[in-house]
């Protein structure tokens, strides 16, 4: 084995390593500059049907927390919990009270109704 053979082997190993590492590593400097030059859009345009699936509030609690049941509750337990909660916070029950209490009851009843609809939709799948 001569010195030329050793140099050719080392050069082949080096270029082979560089070629494989460029194809396998996802974050190369060229890709980083491309990502910096073209930032992703803020929010993709939504379809009409996607707008109706948003929660009532962005940080809304889970449906089972709102209704006060476990996540694995059956439909009968969910309906019972819904009836108990909505009877507490129904706007008609607090119609004679102050404006701020009526607004609070209305917001809470909307949250309870949204949680119940979500639970029923998930159970009927």
N, CA, C and O atoms as a GROMACS GRO file, in nm:
protein
  500
    1UNK      N    1   0.085  -0.116   0.000
    1UNK     CA    2   0.000   0.000   0.000
    1UNK      C    3   0.091   0.123   0.000
    1UNK      O    4   0.179   0.138   0.084
    2UNK      N    5   0.066   0.209  -0.095
    2UNK     CA    6   0.153   0.324  -0.110
    2UNK      C    7   0.089   0.446  -0.045
    2UNK      O    8  -0.026   0.442   0.000
    3UNK      N    9   0.164   0.554  -0.041
    3UNK     CA   10   0.117   0.679   0.017
    3UNK      C   11   0.001   0.736  -0.064
    3UNK      O   12  -0.090   0.796  -0.007
    4UNK      N   13   0.003   0.716  -0.195
    4UNK     CA   14  -0.104   0.766  -0.280
    4UNK      C   15  -0.235   0.692  -0.246
    4UNK      O   16  -0.341   0.753  -0.240
    5UNK      N   17  -0.227   0.560  -0.225
    5UNK     CA   18  -0.346   0.483  -0.189
    5UNK      C   19  -0.405   0.531  -0.056
    5UNK      O   20  -0.526   0.541  -0.042
    6UNK      N   21  -0.318   0.559   0.039
    6UNK     CA   22  -0.365   0.606   0.170
    6UNK      C   23  -0.433   0.742   0.157
    6UNK      O   24  -0.537   0.765   0.218
    7UNK      N   25  -0.375   0.834   0.078
    7UNK     CA   26  -0.435   0.966   0.059
    7UNK      C   27  -0.571   0.954  -0.011
    7UNK      O   28  -0.665   1.024   0.026
    8UNK      N   29  -0.582   0.867  -0.111
    8UNK     CA   30  -0.708   0.848  -0.182
    8UNK      C   31  -0.815   0.791  -0.088
    8UNK      O   32  -0.930   0.832  -0.093
    9UNK      N   33  -0.777   0.696  -0.003
    9UNK     CA   34  -0.872   0.636   0.091
    9UNK      C   35  -0.920   0.740   0.192
    9UNK      O   36  -1.040   0.749   0.219
   10UNK      N   37  -0.829   0.818   0.248
   10UNK     CA   38  -0.865   0.920   0.346
   10UNK      C   39  -0.954   1.027   0.281
   10UNK      O   40  -1.053   1.070   0.341
   11UNK      N   41  -0.919   1.070   0.160
   11UNK     CA   42  -1.000   1.170   0.090
   11UNK      C   43  -1.138   1.114   0.060
   11UNK      O   44  -1.237   1.187   0.074
   12UNK      N   45  -1.149   0.989   0.019
   12UNK     CA   46  -1.278   0.927  -0.009
   12UNK      C   47  -1.364   0.917   0.117
   12UNK      O   48  -1.485   0.943   0.113
   13UNK      N   49  -1.301   0.880   0.229
   13UNK     CA   50  -1.374   0.874   0.355
   13UNK      C   51  -1.423   1.012   0.397
   13UNK      O   52  -1.537   1.026   0.441
   14UNK      N   53  -1.338   1.113   0.383
   14UNK     CA   54  -1.375   1.249   0.421
   14UNK      C   55  -1.493   1.300   0.338
   14UNK      O   56  -1.591   1.350   0.393
   15UNK      N   57  -1.482   1.288   0.204
   15UNK     CA   58  -1.590   1.337   0.118
   15UNK      C   59  -1.718   1.254   0.134
   15UNK      O   60  -1.828   1.309   0.124
   16UNK      N   61  -1.705   1.126   0.157
   16UNK     CA   62  -1.822   1.041   0.182
   16UNK      C   63  -1.892   1.081   0.311
   16UNK      O   64  -2.015   1.087   0.316
   17UNK      N   65  -1.813   1.109   0.415
   17UNK     CA   66  -1.870   1.152   0.541
   17UNK      C   67  -1.944   1.284   0.524
   17UNK      O   68  -2.056   1.300   0.574
   18UNK      N   69  -1.883   1.380   0.455
   18UNK     CA   70  -1.946   1.511   0.433
   18UNK      C   71  -2.076   1.498   0.353
   18UNK      O   72  -2.175   1.563   0.383
   19UNK      N   73  -2.073   1.412   0.251
   19UNK     CA   74  -2.191   1.393   0.167
   19UNK      C   75  -2.306   1.333   0.248
   19UNK      O   76  -2.419   1.381   0.240
   20UNK      N   77  -2.278   1.230   0.326
   20UNK     CA   78  -2.382   1.166   0.406
   20UNK      C   79  -2.431   1.259   0.515
   20UNK      O   80  -2.551   1.265   0.541
   21UNK      N   81  -2.341   1.333   0.580
   21UNK     CA   82  -2.384   1.422   0.688
   21UNK      C   83  -2.470   1.536   0.634
   21UNK      O   84  -2.560   1.583   0.704
   22UNK      N   85  -2.444   1.584   0.513
   22UNK     CA   86  -2.528   1.689   0.455
   22UNK      C   87  -2.668   1.639   0.424
   22UNK      O   88  -2.765   1.713   0.439
   23UNK      N   89  -2.680   1.514   0.382
   23UNK     CA   90  -2.812   1.461   0.351
   23UNK      C   91  -2.890   1.422   0.476
   23UNK      O   92  -3.013   1.426   0.476
   24UNK      N   93  -2.821   1.384   0.582
   24UNK     CA   94  -2.890   1.336   0.701
   24UNK      C   95  -2.916   1.443   0.806
   24UNK      O   96  -3.010   1.428   0.885
   25UNK      N   97  -2.839   1.548   0.811
   25UNK     CA   98  -2.861   1.649   0.914
   25UNK      C   99  -2.965   1.750   0.866
   25UNK      O  100  -2.948   1.809   0.759
   26UNK      N  101  -3.073   1.770   0.943
   26UNK     CA  102  -3.179   1.861   0.898
   26UNK      C  103  -3.143   2.008   0.911
   26UNK      O  104  -3.199   2.090   0.838
   27UNK      N  105  -3.054   2.046   1.000
   27UNK     CA  106  -3.024   2.187   1.024
   27UNK      C  107  -2.885   2.221   0.972
   27UNK      O  108  -2.787   2.216   1.046
   28UNK      N  109  -2.878   2.256   0.846
   28UNK     CA  110  -2.752   2.303   0.791
   28UNK      C  111  -2.757   2.454   0.782
   28UNK      O  112  -2.864   2.514   0.794
   29UNK      N  113  -2.645   2.514   0.762
   29UNK     CA  114  -2.641   2.660   0.759
   29UNK      C  115  -2.720   2.716   0.641
   29UNK      O  116  -2.779   2.823   0.652
   30UNK      N  117  -2.722   2.645   0.528
   30UNK     CA  118  -2.798   2.693   0.414
   30UNK      C  119  -2.947   2.692   0.443
   30UNK      O  120  -3.019   2.783   0.403
   31UNK      N  121  -2.994   2.588   0.512
   31UNK     CA  122  -3.137   2.583   0.545
   31UNK      C  123  -3.173   2.690   0.647
   31UNK      O  124  -3.282   2.745   0.642
   32UNK      N  125  -3.083   2.719   0.739
   32UNK     CA  126  -3.110   2.823   0.838
   32UNK      C  127  -3.127   2.958   0.770
   32UNK      O  128  -3.217   3.034   0.806
   33UNK      N  129  -3.042   2.990   0.674
   33UNK     CA  130  -3.054   3.118   0.606
   33UNK      C  131  -3.182   3.124   0.523
   33UNK      O  132  -3.243   3.230   0.511
   34UNK      N  133  -3.223   3.010   0.465
   34UNK     CA  134  -3.348   3.008   0.391
   34UNK      C  135  -3.467   3.029   0.484
   34UNK      O  136  -3.562   3.099   0.448
   35UNK      N  137  -3.463   2.969   0.602
   35UNK     CA  138  -3.571   2.987   0.698
   35UNK      C  139  -3.578   3.130   0.748
   35UNK      O  140  -3.686   3.184   0.768
   36UNK      N  141  -3.462   3.192   0.769
   36UNK     CA  142  -3.461   3.329   0.815
   36UNK      C  143  -3.511   3.424   0.708
   36UNK      O  144  -3.574   3.525   0.739
   37UNK      N  145  -3.483   3.394   0.581
   37UNK     CA  146  -3.525   3.481   0.473
   37UNK      C  147  -3.676   3.472   0.448
   37UNK      O  148  -3.738   3.572   0.413
   38UNK      N  149  -3.734   3.354   0.466
   38UNK     CA  150  -3.878   3.333   0.442
   38UNK      C  151  -3.944   3.284   0.570
   38UNK      O  152  -3.961   3.164   0.588
   39UNK      N  153  -3.983   3.375   0.660
   39UNK     CA  154  -4.048   3.330   0.783
   39UNK      C  155  -4.187   3.273   0.750
   39UNK      O  156  -4.249   3.315   0.653
   40UNK      N  157  -4.235   3.178   0.830
   40UNK     CA  158  -4.368   3.122   0.804
   40UNK      C  159  -4.475   3.226   0.827
   40UNK      O  160  -4.455   3.320   0.904
   41UNK      N  161  -4.590   3.211   0.762
   41UNK     CA  162  -4.697   3.308   0.782
   41UNK      C  163  -4.747   3.304   0.926
   41UNK      O  164  -4.735   3.202   0.994
   42UNK      N  165  -4.802   3.415   0.971
   42UNK     CA  166  -4.850   3.425   1.109
   42UNK      C  167  -4.956   3.320   1.140
   42UNK      O  168  -4.946   3.247   1.238
   43UNK      N  169  -5.057   3.313   1.056
   43UNK     CA  170  -5.163   3.214   1.074
   43UNK      C  171  -5.218   3.178   0.938
   43UNK      O  172  -5.248   3.265   0.856
   44UNK      N  173  -5.230   3.049   0.914
   44UNK     CA  174  -5.282   3.005   0.786
   44UNK      C  175  -5.429   3.042   0.774
   44UNK      O  176  -5.499   3.045   0.875
   45UNK      N  177  -5.476   3.071   0.654
   45UNK     CA  178  -5.617   3.104   0.639
   45UNK      C  179  -5.702   2.983   0.678
   45UNK      O  180  -5.666   2.869   0.650
   46UNK      N  181  -5.814   3.009   0.741
   46UNK     CA  182  -5.899   2.902   0.790
   46UNK      C  183  -6.020   2.883   0.700
   46UNK      O  184  -6.070   2.977   0.638
   47UNK      N  185  -6.064   2.761   0.697
   47UNK     CA  186  -6.186   2.730   0.625
   47UNK      C  187  -6.306   2.775   0.709
   47UNK      O  188  -6.293   2.801   0.828
   48UNK      N  189  -6.420   2.784   0.646
   48UNK     CA  190  -6.539   2.829   0.716
   48UNK      C  191  -6.576   2.735   0.830
   48UNK      O  192  -6.615   2.781   0.938
   49UNK      N  193  -6.564   2.603   0.809
   49UNK     CA  194  -6.605   2.508   0.912
   49UNK      C  195  -6.509   2.509   1.030
   49UNK      O  196  -6.549   2.470   1.139
   50UNK      N  197  -6.383   2.551   1.012
   50UNK     CA  198  -6.286   2.551   1.121
   50UNK      C  199  -6.316   2.661   1.223
   50UNK      O  200  -6.278   2.649   1.340
   51UNK      N  201  -6.381   2.766   1.182
   51UNK     CA  202  -6.408   2.877   1.273
   51UNK      C  203  -6.507   2.841   1.382
   51UNK      O  204  -6.508   2.903   1.488
   52UNK      N  205  -6.591   2.741   1.358
   52UNK     CA  206  -6.694   2.705   1.455
   52UNK      C  207  -6.644   2.608   1.561
   52UNK      O  208  -6.717   2.579   1.656
   53UNK      N  209  -6.522   2.557   1.548
   53UNK     CA  210  -6.469   2.459   1.642
   53UNK      C  211  -6.379   2.522   1.746
   53UNK      O  212  -6.313   2.449   1.820
   54UNK      N  213  -6.374   2.652   1.755
   54UNK     CA  214  -6.289   2.718   1.853
   54UNK      C  215  -6.355   2.713   1.990
   54UNK      O  216  -6.477   2.718   2.000
   55UNK      N  217  -6.275   2.704   2.096
   55UNK     CA  218  -6.335   2.706   2.230
   55UNK      C  219  -6.392   2.844   2.261
   55UNK      O  220  -6.364   2.941   2.191
   56UNK      N  221  -6.473   2.851   2.367
   56UNK     CA  222  -6.537   2.977   2.404
   56UNK      C  223  -6.431   3.081   2.438
   56UNK      O  224  -6.440   3.196   2.394
   57UNK      N  225  -6.332   3.041   2.517
   57UNK     CA  226  -6.220   3.128   2.549
   57UNK      C  227  -6.092   3.055   2.514
   57UNK      O  228  -6.091   2.932   2.514
   58UNK      N  229  -5.984   3.126   2.484
   58UNK     CA  230  -5.861   3.059   2.444
   58UNK      C  231  -5.804   2.966   2.551
   58UNK      O  232  -5.749   2.861   2.518
   59UNK      N  233  -5.816   3.002   2.677
   59UNK     CA  234  -5.762   2.919   2.784
   59UNK      C  235  -5.875   2.853   2.863
   59UNK      O  236  -5.870   2.846   2.986
   60UNK      N  237  -5.976   2.806   2.793
   60UNK     CA  238  -6.091   2.745   2.859
   60UNK      C  239  -6.051   2.613   2.923
   60UNK      O  240  -5.971   2.538   2.867
   61UNK      N  241  -6.107   2.584   3.040
   61UNK     CA  242  -6.078   2.454   3.102
   61UNK      C  243  -6.143   2.342   3.021
   61UNK      O  244  -6.231   2.366   2.939
   62UNK      N  245  -6.098   2.222   3.045
   62UNK     CA  246  -6.152   2.107   2.973
   62UNK      C  247  -6.298   2.087   3.008
   62UNK      O  248  -6.345   2.130   3.114
   63UNK      N  249  -6.371   2.021   2.920
   63UNK     CA  250  -6.515   2.004   2.938
   63UNK      C  251  -6.548   1.929   3.066
   63UNK      O  252  -6.647   1.961   3.132
   64UNK      N  253  -6.466   1.831   3.103
   64UNK     CA  254  -6.496   1.753   3.222
   64UNK      C  255  -6.467   1.832   3.349
   64UNK      O  256  -6.528   1.806   3.453
   65UNK      N  257  -6.376   1.929   3.342
   65UNK     CA  258  -6.353   2.017   3.457
   65UNK      C  259  -6.471   2.114   3.476
   65UNK      O  260  -6.510   2.143   3.589
   66UNK      N  261  -6.525   2.162   3.366
   66UNK     CA  262  -6.639   2.254   3.374
   66UNK      C  263  -6.762   2.184   3.431
   66UNK      O  264  -6.832   2.240   3.515
   67UNK      N  265  -6.786   2.062   3.384
   67UNK     CA  266  -6.903   1.990   3.431
   67UNK      C  267  -6.883   1.920   3.565
   67UNK      O  268  -6.980   1.880   3.629
   68UNK      N  269  -6.760   1.906   3.608
   68UNK     CA  270  -6.732   1.844   3.737
   68UNK      C  271  -6.744   1.693   3.735
   68UNK      O  272  -6.784   1.633   3.835
   69UNK      N  273  -6.710   1.630   3.622
   69UNK     CA  274  -6.713   1.484   3.612
   69UNK      C  275  -6.575   1.436   3.571
   69UNK      O  276  -6.488   1.515   3.534
   70UNK      N  277  -6.555   1.305   3.579
   70UNK     CA  278  -6.429   1.248   3.531
   70UNK      C  279  -6.434   1.240   3.380
   70UNK      O  280  -6.542   1.243   3.320
   71UNK      N  281  -6.318   1.230   3.318
   71UNK     CA  282  -6.311   1.231   3.172
   71UNK      C  283  -6.376   1.106   3.111
   71UNK      O  284  -6.423   1.111   2.997
   72UNK      N  285  -6.380   0.998   3.185
   72UNK     CA  286  -6.437   0.873   3.133
   72UNK      C  287  -6.583   0.856   3.171
   72UNK      O  288  -6.635   0.745   3.163
   73UNK      N  289  -6.651   0.962   3.210
   73UNK     CA  290  -6.792   0.954   3.251
   73UNK      C  291  -6.880   0.915   3.133
   73UNK      O  292  -6.853   0.952   3.018
   74UNK      N  293  -6.985   0.840   3.163
   74UNK     CA  294  -7.077   0.802   3.056
   74UNK      C  295  -7.178   0.914   3.033
   74UNK      O  296  -7.179   1.015   3.104
   75UNK      N  297  -7.262   0.895   2.933
   75UNK     CA  298  -7.353   1.001   2.890
   75UNK      C  299  -7.455   1.036   2.999
   75UNK      O  300  -7.493   1.153   3.012
   76UNK      N  301  -7.500   0.939   3.076
   76UNK     CA  302  -7.596   0.968   3.182
   76UNK      C  303  -7.535   1.056   3.291
   76UNK      O  304  -7.600   1.148   3.340
   77UNK      N  305  -7.411   1.029   3.329
   77UNK     CA  306  -7.343   1.111   3.428
   77UNK      C  307  -7.320   1.252   3.376
   77UNK      O  308  -7.331   1.350   3.450
   78UNK      N  309  -7.287   1.262   3.250
   78UNK     CA  310  -7.262   1.393   3.189
   78UNK      C  311  -7.392   1.475   3.187
   78UNK      O  312  -7.391   1.594   3.220
   79UNK      N  313  -7.504   1.411   3.150
   79UNK     CA  314  -7.632   1.482   3.148
   79UNK      C  315  -7.674   1.527   3.287
   79UNK      O  316  -7.725   1.638   3.304
   80UNK      N  317  -7.653   1.442   3.387
   80UNK     CA  318  -7.688   1.478   3.524
   80UNK      C  319  -7.604   1.597   3.572
   80UNK      O  320  -7.657   1.692   3.630
   81UNK      N  321  -7.473   1.590   3.547
   81UNK     CA  322  -7.386   1.700   3.588
   81UNK      C  323  -7.423   1.829   3.516
   81UNK      O  324  -7.418   1.937   3.575
   82UNK      N  325  -7.461   1.819   3.388
   82UNK     CA  326  -7.502   1.936   3.312
   82UNK      C  327  -7.626   1.999   3.372
   82UNK      O  328  -7.633   2.121   3.389
   83UNK      N  329  -7.726   1.917   3.406
   83UNK     CA  330  -7.850   1.970   3.462
   83UNK      C  331  -7.827   2.038   3.596
   83UNK      O  332  -7.888   2.141   3.626
   84UNK      N  333  -7.738   1.980   3.678
   84UNK     CA  334  -7.708   2.040   3.809
   84UNK      C  335  -7.638   2.174   3.790
   84UNK      O  336  -7.674   2.273   3.854
   85UNK      N  337  -7.537   2.178   3.704
   85UNK     CA  338  -7.460   2.301   3.683
   85UNK      C  339  -7.544   2.411   3.619
   85UNK      O  340  -7.540   2.526   3.661
   86UNK      N  341  -7.622   2.374   3.518
   86UNK     CA  342  -7.699   2.478   3.449
   86UNK      C  343  -7.811   2.530   3.538
   86UNK      O  344  -7.852   2.645   3.523
   87UNK      N  345  -7.861   2.447   3.632
   87UNK     CA  346  -7.963   2.498   3.723
   87UNK      C  347  -7.904   2.599   3.821
   87UNK      O  348  -7.975   2.687   3.870
   88UNK      N  349  -7.775   2.588   3.849
   88UNK     CA  350  -7.711   2.685   3.938
   88UNK      C  351  -7.685   2.818   3.867
   88UNK      O  352  -7.700   2.924   3.927
   89UNK      N  353  -7.645   2.811   3.741
   89UNK     CA  354  -7.598   2.931   3.671
   89UNK      C  355  -7.692   2.980   3.560
   89UNK      O  356  -7.651   3.063   3.479
   90UNK      N  357  -7.812   2.932   3.554
   90UNK     CA  358  -7.903   2.976   3.447
   90UNK      C  359  -7.935   3.124   3.464
   90UNK      O  360  -7.967   3.168   3.575
   91UNK      N  361  -7.928   3.202   3.356
   91UNK     CA  362  -7.953   3.347   3.366
   91UNK      C  363  -8.092   3.383   3.418
   91UNK      O  364  -8.108   3.490   3.477
   92UNK      N  365  -8.191   3.298   3.396
   92UNK     CA  366  -8.326   3.329   3.445
   92UNK      C  367  -8.333   3.325   3.598
   92UNK      O  368  -8.416   3.394   3.658
   93UNK      N  369  -8.247   3.245   3.661
   93UNK     CA  370  -8.249   3.236   3.807
   93UNK      C  371  -8.194   3.362   3.874
   93UNK      O  372  -8.230   3.393   3.987
   94UNK      N  373  -8.108   3.434   3.802
   94UNK     CA  374  -8.046   3.553   3.861
   94UNK      C  375  -8.094   3.681   3.793
   94UNK      O  376  -8.026   3.783   3.798
   95UNK      N  377  -8.211   3.675   3.730
   95UNK     CA  378  -8.263   3.790   3.656
   95UNK      C  379  -8.290   3.910   3.747
   95UNK      O  380  -8.282   4.024   3.702
   96UNK      N  381  -8.323   3.886   3.872
   96UNK     CA  382  -8.356   3.994   3.964
   96UNK      C  383  -8.234   4.050   4.036
   96UNK      O  384  -8.246   4.148   4.110
   97UNK      N  385  -8.118   3.990   4.015
   97UNK     CA  386  -7.997   4.035   4.085
   97UNK      C  387  -7.926   4.142   4.004
   97UNK      O  388  -7.977   4.187   3.901
   98UNK      N  389  -7.810   4.184   4.050
   98UNK     CA  390  -7.735   4.292   3.985
   98UNK      C  391  -7.685   4.256   3.847
   98UNK      O  392  -7.680   4.139   3.809
   99UNK      N  393  -7.648   4.361   3.772
   99UNK     CA  394  -7.603   4.344   3.634
   99UNK      C  395  -7.477   4.258   3.625
   99UNK      O  396  -7.467   4.172   3.538
  100UNK      N  397  -7.382   4.280   3.714
  100UNK     CA  398  -7.258   4.204   3.707
  100UNK      C  399  -7.280   4.056   3.738
  100UNK      O  400  -7.213   3.970   3.680
  101UNK      N  401  -7.372   4.025   3.826
  101UNK     CA  402  -7.403   3.884   3.856
  101UNK      C  403  -7.473   3.819   3.737
  101UNK      O  404  -7.448   3.703   3.706
  102UNK      N  405  -7.560   3.894   3.671
  102UNK     CA  406  -7.626   3.841   3.551
  102UNK      C  407  -7.525   3.812   3.440
  102UNK      O  408  -7.534   3.710   3.373
  103UNK      N  409  -7.429   3.903   3.421
  103UNK     CA  410  -7.327   3.882   3.318
  103UNK      C  411  -7.240   3.761   3.352
  103UNK      O  412  -7.204   3.683   3.264
  104UNK      N  413  -7.205   3.747   3.479
  104UNK     CA  414  -7.125   3.632   3.521
  104UNK      C  415  -7.202   3.502   3.499
  104UNK      O  416  -7.145   3.404   3.451
  105UNK      N  417  -7.330   3.500   3.534
  105UNK     CA  418  -7.411   3.380   3.516
  105UNK      C  419  -7.428   3.347   3.368
  105UNK      O  420  -7.428   3.230   3.330
  106UNK      N  421  -7.441   3.450   3.285
  106UNK     CA  422  -7.455   3.426   3.141
  106UNK      C  423  -7.326   3.368   3.083
  106UNK      O  424  -7.332   3.274   3.003
  107UNK      N  425  -7.212   3.422   3.123
  107UNK     CA  426  -7.085   3.369   3.074
  107UNK      C  427  -7.063   3.225   3.121
  107UNK      O  428  -7.018   3.141   3.044
  108UNK      N  429  -7.095   3.199   3.246
  108UNK     CA  430  -7.078   3.064   3.301
  108UNK      C  431  -7.172   2.965   3.233
  108UNK      O  432  -7.133   2.851   3.206
  109UNK      N  433  -7.296   3.007   3.204
  109UNK     CA  434  -7.390   2.916   3.138
  109UNK      C  435  -7.346   2.888   2.994
  109UNK      O  436  -7.365   2.777   2.945
  110UNK      N  437  -7.288   2.986   2.926
  110UNK     CA  438  -7.233   2.961   2.792
  110UNK      C  439  -7.119   2.860   2.798
  110UNK      O  440  -7.108   2.773   2.712
  111UNK      N  441  -7.034   2.873   2.898
  111UNK     CA  442  -6.923   2.780   2.916
  111UNK      C  443  -6.974   2.639   2.944
  111UNK      O  444  -6.921   2.542   2.891
  112UNK      N  445  -7.078   2.628   3.028
  112UNK     CA  446  -7.136   2.497   3.061
  112UNK      C  447  -7.200   2.436   2.937
  112UNK      O  448  -7.184   2.316   2.912
  113UNK      N  449  -7.273   2.516   2.860
  113UNK     CA  450  -7.336   2.464   2.738
  113UNK      C  451  -7.232   2.417   2.637
  113UNK      O  452  -7.250   2.312   2.574
  114UNK      N  453  -7.122   2.492   2.621
  114UNK     CA  454  -7.017   2.452   2.529
  114UNK      C  455  -6.950   2.322   2.576
  114UNK      O  456  -6.919   2.235   2.494
  115UNK      N  457  -6.929   2.308   2.705
  115UNK     CA  458  -6.869   2.186   2.758
  115UNK      C  459  -6.962   2.067   2.737
  115UNK      O  460  -6.917   1.958   2.702
  116UNK      N  461  -7.091   2.087   2.758
  116UNK     CA  462  -7.186   1.978   2.739
  116UNK      C  463  -7.193   1.936   2.592
  116UNK      O  464  -7.196   1.817   2.562
  117UNK      N  465  -7.195   2.034   2.502
  117UNK     CA  466  -7.197   2.000   2.359
  117UNK      C  467  -7.072   1.924   2.318
  117UNK      O  468  -7.080   1.829   2.241
  118UNK      N  469  -6.957   1.964   2.370
  118UNK     CA  470  -6.833   1.893   2.340
  118UNK      C  471  -6.838   1.751   2.393
  118UNK      O  472  -6.798   1.658   2.324
  119UNK      N  473  -6.886   1.734   2.516
  119UNK     CA  474  -6.892   1.601   2.576
  119UNK      C  475  -6.987   1.510   2.499
  119UNK      O  476  -6.955   1.394   2.474
  120UNK      N  477  -7.102   1.561   2.462
  120UNK     CA  478  -7.198   1.480   2.387
  120UNK      C  479  -7.143   1.443   2.251
  120UNK      O  480  -7.159   1.330   2.205
  121UNK      N  481  -7.078   1.538   2.186
  121UNK     CA  482  -7.018   1.511   2.054
  121UNK      C  483  -6.911   1.403   2.063
  121UNK      O  484  -6.901   1.316   1.976
  122UNK      N  485  -6.830   1.408   2.168
  122UNK     CA  486  -6.726   1.307   2.185
  122UNK      C  487  -6.783   1.171   2.221
  122UNK      O  488  -6.728   1.069   2.180
  123UNK      N  489  -6.892   1.167   2.295
  123UNK     CA  490  -6.950   1.038   2.336
  123UNK      C  491  -7.027   0.972   2.223
  123UNK      O  492  -7.040   0.850   2.222
  124UNK      N  493  -7.077   1.047   2.130
  124UNK     CA  494  -7.156   0.989   2.022
  124UNK      C  495  -7.072   0.943   1.904
  124UNK      O  496  -7.126   0.893   1.805
  125UNK      N  497  -6.943   0.960   1.911
  125UNK     CA  498  -6.857   0.914   1.800
  125UNK      C  499  -6.845   0.766   1.800
  125UNK      O  500  -6.777   0.710   1.715
   0.00000   0.00000   0.00000
